[in-house]
Amino acid sequence: MSLIRVVSYNIHKGRSALGRRDSLNELRLGLYGLRPDLVFLQEVQGRNEQKSLLDAQHESLAAALRLDVAYGRNAIRNETDHGNALLSRFPILDHENQDISDHRLEQRGLLHARIELDGRAVHCFVVHLGLFAGSRGRQILALTERIRRMVPDGEPILIAGDFNDWGDRLAPLFVQQLGLYEVFSHAPRSHGGELPRLRDSVRRLSNALRGLPNGGISVMERTNQLGMDGSSRLLLPPPRTFPAVFPWFRLDRIYQRGFAVRSARVLRGREWARLSDHSPLLAELELP
């Protein structure tokens, strides 16, 4: 069995939350301290002809972490481009970036890479979905079709990134059609699934004002998902990750198939909030 550490992070092109300062050097140190085996990155600048410090961010981070790297260029400008990247401690067998742009205002891509983990192929998908619900629906359809076409039944899958799915509408689709589960829904509660105290206090106050019970987790803090046997289950929703200074929206996810979830947590605190407008996710997964 193999225990791996998986990180998903929208790095905001190596800039702080408000874009006022460069954060790439601090981000590099932060990721290094996590000792990750796989890093799913979004909003990575592959080219910046205006500022060399921010150029080839995927290569800079991979070199610092001593990981292999695959990059998928999505948004192309005159002097810059950015997209998704996968950093891997394991050999990257092959990779392809599929254009899933839904309209001209948002250039989006789906980076699909196969890695070799203990002699087995694991399919890794780095995603950054659109801001509009219709776009996300069509992009998820493209992802689903690609998985059905290119991933043999039973092979492990990891899908991570910025889903922009604040309503948590995608989880039932993933579970029902692909047998994928979001890591926080199956992580032990003692390993990072708790809500911060301030948010717990706000929720309790809100429940009290509306006459709702405060024992345990309210129905508003749960989500319906379809179990492997077709039965309905009430599971915790994904964590709040945006904006990093005061996370409220549930945008970032890690979905998996074929792994056991040992822990899952959001990396919070002032130091992480200074690096990007998103909070990173860290999960420990075991491949039987």
N, C-alpha and C positions, 0 to 999 in steps of 0.2 A: 504494500500500500504506500501511496505517496501523498504527503501533506504539503500543500503549496499555499503561498501567500499571494493573494490577488488584490490589486489596487485598481480602482477606476477613478479618473480625475479629469475634469474640465479645467485646463490650466490657464485659460483666458489669454492665450498667446504670450505667456510669460510676463504678464503685467498684473499689478495689484487690482483689487476689486473695482476701484474707480478709474483705473488706467493711469494713475498719476506717477507711478514709479515702476521700474523694472523689478521683477521678483524672481527671475530665472535662477540666479545663483542660490538664493535661499530655498527655492523649490527643489533644486538639485540635492541640496543637503538634507531637506526633509524627506524626500523619497529614499535617499541612500540609507537613512536611519531606520526605515521600515523594513529593510531587507526583503524586498518583494521578489517573487519569482515571475510574475506576469503583471504588466502595467498597461491598462487600457486608457489611452490619453485622447482627449478631444481638444479642439482649438489649438493645435500645435502648428507653429509657423515653420514650414519647411524652407522658406526663402524670405529674407528681409534684406533688400539691397540698400535700405536707408540706415539700418543700424546693425552692425556686424554682431553685436552681443546677442541679438535676438534671432540671428540667422541659424538655420539648420538645427532647430531645437531638439528634434528627435535624435539626431546624431550626438549632440552634446549630452543629453540625458542618458542615452544608451552607453556612451563611453564612461560617464561617471559611475553608472551602476554596473558596468561590465556585463551588459545584456545585449543580445541580438535585437535587431529592430526592423520593422516593416512600416512604411509610411504610405498613406493614401491622400493624395492632394485633391482637394475639393474646390475651395474658393480661390480663384486666381485673379490677382490684381496686377497693375503695371509693374510694381516693384516688390510685391509680396505675394505669398500664397499660404494657405493654411488648410489643415485637414485633421485626420485621425492617425494615430500611431499605436502600434503594439510593440512593447519591449518584453523580451522573453529570455529567461535563463536556459530554456530548452531550445533545441534546434528548430528553426522555422523552416519547414519543408517547402512551403510555397505560399504565395499570397496574391490576392487580386483585389483591386478597389473598384466597386461597382457604383456607377453614378445613379443616385436615387433622387436627384433634384426634382421637385414637383413644380417649380416655377422659377422664373429668372431672378427673383429677388433673394432666393435662398439656394445656395449651392451646397448640396448634401451628398455624402458618399457613404458607402458601406464597405468597410475594410474586413475582408475574410482571409484569415491565415490559418494554416494547419501547422501545429507544433507536434513534436514527438516527445511523449512523456512516458518513460519506462517502456519503450517499445510500442506504445499505443498512439494512435493519431487522435489529437484533440482539436476540435474546430473552434476557433476564436473569432468572434465578430465584434468589431468596435463600431459603435453607432453614435450619431448625433442627429436626432430627428428634428423635423421642422416645428415652427411656432404655431402652426394652424392645425386644428384637429383633422381636417380633411387630408392635409398633406401627410400627417403622421399615419393615418389609416392606410393610405396608398403605399407609404414607405414600409410599413410593417407587412403589408401584403407582398411587397418585393422581397423582403427578408424571408418571409415564410416560404415563398416559392423557391428561393435559392436553397434554403435548407432542405426542402423536399427533393430538390433536383441533385444536390451535390453532397449531402451528408447521409451516409448509409445508416439504416436503422441500428440503434444501439451504440453508435459512436458518441463519446462525450462531447458536450457543447458548452461553451461559455459565451454569453452575450452581455456586454457591459458598455455603459456610456451615459450620455445625457439624453434622456428620452423626452424631455419637455412635456411629460404626461402628468400634470399636476392633479388631474382627476382620477388617476389610477385606473384608466379604462382598458389598458393593454394586458394586464395580468391574466384575466380569464381567458383571453385569446391564446396567450402563450401556453397556459396550462392545458387547455382543452385540445388545441391543435398540435402542439409540439411536445407536450410532456415536460415543459420547462418550469422551474420554480425560482422565484425571487429569493435571494439568500436570507434576507431578514425574516421571511415568513417561516423558515425552518431552522433559524439559529437559536441556540439556547438563550433564554432571556438574561442570563447572567453574563453574557458576552457582548454587551454593547447595544442591546435592543431597547434599553430604557429611554424614555423621553427625559430631557433635562428638567431640573427641578422647577425653573421658572415657567416652563411650558406646562408642566404638571399643575402648577398653581393656577395658571390662567385657565386651564381646562376645568379644574375643580370649581373655580369661581363661576365660569360660564355655565357649568352644569347646575350649580346651585341657583343661579338666576333663572334658569329655565325649568327648575323643578326636577332635574334628572338626578338619579343616584350617582354617588361618587365612589362606590365600592368597586374595585377592579377597573377594568377598561370599558369605557362607554362604547355603545354601538357605533358612534361616530368615529371612533378610533380603530374600527375594524373594516375589513373589506371581504366581499364574497369572492371566493376562488373555487374552482372545480377540482376535486380530488382526482387522483389517478384512477380510482374506480368509478368515476362519474358522479360521485356524491358531492354535495355542496359543503364547503368548510368555511368557518369564520377565522380568518388569519389576520395578523397585524399588517397594516399597510407598510410600504417602504418608508424609510426615514425622511425627514425634512433636511434638505441640503442646500437650499438657495433662498436668499443671499447668505453667504458664509458668515457675515457679521451677526445676523439674527435669522437663522434658517427658518423658513416658513413653507416653501414649496417643495414637493416631493418630486424632484426632477431626475435624480441620478439613480441608476439601478445596476445590479448584477444578477443576471438570470443564469441558471445552470441546469444541466441534465447529466446524470451519471455520477455525480459527486455527493459525498456526505458533507454537510455544513458543520464545521466545528466551532466557528465563531464568525460574527459579522458586526462591524461597528462603523460609526461615522467619526472621523477625526475632527474634533472641534477645538476651540480655544483661540486665543488672540493670535498666536503665531501662525496657525493655519489660515485664519481669517485674513491675514495680511498678504497672503500669496495669490489668491484668486477670488473670484466672486462665487465660486462653488466650494463646498466642503468635499474632501475626498472620502471614498469608501474603502475599507480594508476587510477582506474576508479570508478566513483560513478554510480551505477545502481539502477533502481527502478523496483520492481516487482509489476505489477498492481494487 
